Every structure is written in structure tokens, then in C-alpha cells.
Amino acid sequence: MSKEKRRHRRLPTTIVADIYSGETLELNGKGCVFDLSNSGIAFETNFKLDEKKPFFMRLNIPMEVMCEIIRTEEKDGIYRYGVKFSKLKMSDAVKLKKIVLED
């Protein structure tokens, strides 16, 4: 069995998120978060994001974070993204750490 290479523990979840443009804060649509950690998330949505542009997510925890895409997959019109948090308020970092560690 290989050793886990991730620095932060991953928590499987199903959280709904609103996804906004990082520049105009215009609502692009919704996504479903299926994996959460202290440093990033993985989610699915039915629209394509520009991998070069940061975007803003409002998680139904509630929590709001600026994100950058680090991995993309597409299958049958569903896009799956792995993202890292680029800006995280201290209060949200504490909240996220508590959520991840409680499971």
C-alpha cells in the first residue's frame, strides 16, 4: 500500500456551492463539492471554467473562498475540478479545520 502524499486530510462530503466569476462576482452556476480538506476541494459542475482565471465560491457551510484550478477532468458534459484555496480568511480556516477534523 502506498503512503498518502497529500499534506492535508481529505473529507468525503456533499456540499452545494455557488460559483462566481473572480473578476465581476457574477454567478456562473452551482457545483457539488465531493472532497474537502484544509487546503482545497474537489467539485463537479455542468459548466466549463477557465483554468487561467481565479473564481469565487460560496460554500453552503457557510464559507466563501477564492479558488484556483489545479486539475480538470470532463466526462459526458460534467466537469470535475480540483482546486486550491488562494485566499482564506482566518475565521474560515478555523471553521474548515474544525469540520475536517471532526469527521
Helices and strands as residue ranges (DSSP letters): E 11-21, E 27-36, E 40-45, E 55-59, E 63-75, E 78-87, H 90-102
